[in-house]
Amino acid sequence: MTRGVGFSAFVGIVLLLLPTMARADPFLYSFTSTAGSFSFTEPSLLTTSGIFSISPFTLDGATFDYANLQVSGSNDCFLFGTSGVTGVCRFGTLPLNTNAADFTATFTNATAVGMFISTDESCVAVSFGGSEPPCIFPGFGNHWNLTISAVPAPEPSSLLLLGSGLFGLAWD
């Protein structure tokens, strides 16, 4: 028993003396409206314009796999599109000769953790034969709600301390 406690105490002291390892919590972006809801996780806060990767999500039967954020002053505009869509907010480019859709939601200062209500929304849908994809729009008088929250991840040093304590108990 003494060896196990001694080992755990040694590891605990070493962890206190070593600088804490920096870690970054991922962030969860959750969008909800009368048109539906979806969410995705980003490794860091989205604070600059550009394309970002999302897992495809489905709203009203259409699958969206393209995402772009356009930051302009205090306006942060998200564009989501179906396969083949490119471009930026309000200037999304839909592919030729195929069904496609995109929708946008603009928020004020949505570059930090918090809850935000869209100040502007739009959608475009085109059809080249077959059924037209849905125009994802929350409806007049309704808005997109965005919640950005940190997703806590355990510190590596805490896991090491827990593991060494279990090892110390097993070693005895």
N, C-alpha and C positions, 0 to 999 in steps of 0.2 A: 504494500500500500504506500509506503514511504517513497519508493522509486517513482510511482505514478504521479503522486502529488508533486514531488520535486521536479519532474519533467514538465508538468503543466505550469508550475510556477516559473520555471526557466523560460518557457515559451512566452508566457504572459509578460515577463520583464523585457524580453527582447522586443516584443511587439510595442511596448510602451516607449522604448528608446528609439526605435526606428521611426522615421517620418511616416505619417499616414499616407497610404497610396491614394492618389486622386482618382475619383471615379465620377462618371457622369450618368445621371439618371436619364432614362429615355422619357419622352413626353407623349402623352396620349391626346390626340385631336379627335373630339367627338362632335359630329354635326347632326342636328335634329331639326325637323320642320314637319309641316303637314304633308310634305312630299316624300318623307321617309327619314331614315337615319343611317349613318355609317360612321366608322371610326378607323383610325390608323395610328400607328406608333412611329415616331421619328426619334433617332438617337440624340438629337439636339433641337433646341427651339428653332423654328423657321423664321429667320429675321431678314433674309435677303431674297431678291428675286431669283427665280430659276425653276427648273423642272425638278421634281422629287419623286422618288419611287413609292408606290403604294401597292398593297395587295389588291387585286381586283375586287370590286364590290358591285352588287346588283341592286338597282332601284327600278321599280315598275317594269321588270322584265329585261332591262338593258344593263349590260355589264360595262362598268367604267374602269379603265386601267391607266388613264393618263392624268397627271396632276401637275399643275404649275401655280406658283405663287408670284404675283406681281406686286412689289412694294413700291409705293409712290407717295412720298410724304407720310401722312398719317393713315393713308388708305392701304389696306392689305386685301388684295383681290385674289381669290382662289378660283381656278378654272379646272373642271373635271371633264374628261371626255372619254368616249368609247374608242375602240380600236381605230387607229389611223388618224385621230385628232392630234393636231400640233398647235403651237402658238401660245399666246398669252391672253390674259383676261381681256374680254371685249374684242379681242382680235384673234380668237381661235380659228384655226383653219380646218375645215372638215374635208375628208378625202373625197375624191371624185369617184363616181360610179359604184358607190356602196352606201348602205344605210349607216348613218352616224348621228350622234347627238353630243352636245356639250351643255354644261350649265356653269354659272358663276355665282359667287357670293362675295360681296365686299364688306369688310369690317373696318372699324376705326381702331388703330393701335393694337392689333391682335398679334403682337410679337412677344407676349409674356404670358405667364400662367394667369388664368382667369376665365370669366364668362363674358361672351360678346354676342351682340345681336346685329345681324347684317343691316347695312344701310342701303344696299342695292342688290338686286338679284336679276338674272336673265337666263334664258335658255334658247337653244337652237336645235332643231332636229330636221334632217333631210332624208328623203327616201328615193331610191332609184329602183323602183319595182318592189313588190311585196309590201309588207306592213311597215308603216313609218315608226321609227323608234320614238319613245316617249320624250316629251319636253319636260324635264324635271324642274318644276317651278312651285314654290310653296303657296302660290295663290295671292291674289291682291289683298293687301292688308296683313299678310303673314310674312314671316321672315325666317331665315336660317339662324339657328342658335349654335354657337361654337363654344365648347368648353375645352380649354387647354389645361392639362394637369400633369404633374410629374408622377412617374411610375417608380416608386422606390425600389432600389435593387440593393441586396445585402453587400456590405463592404467586404472586400477580399480578406482583410485582416481579421474581421469578426469570424468569418468562416474558418480561417486558419486556427484561431484561438479555440473555437468549438471543436474542430477536428483534433487538435492536440490534446484537449481535455478528454475526449473520448478515447484517444490512443493511450493516454496515461492511465485511464481506468482499466482498459483492456490489458495493458502491459503488466499490470500488477498481478 
